[in-house]
Amino acid sequence: MERRDVMEIAEGLRMIEEGVEKIQRVMRDKKIKSIQDMAAELIPIFESHDNELSRDVIKRLG
């Protein structure tokens, strides 16, 4: 592995950490206790909206 590879990994780990912090913040704010509880809240939201929300989420992830 080269130095550049290590730096890429470090950047990826930083991004993961930031993502986890965002998820935890929302969970705390909404008093969601587990990933299962979060899924239970998200699924009906996606089911009740048209595909626009799904497209927006997919676009955001891509």
SULGICOR-V508584 format. One line per field, one symbol per residue. phi: phi as a letter, one per 30 degrees, with the letter a starting at -180 (. if undefined). Layout:
# SULGICOR-V508584
phi->???
This chain:
# SULGICOR-V508584
phi->.cedddddddddddddeddddddddddddchccbddddddddedddddcddddddddddddd
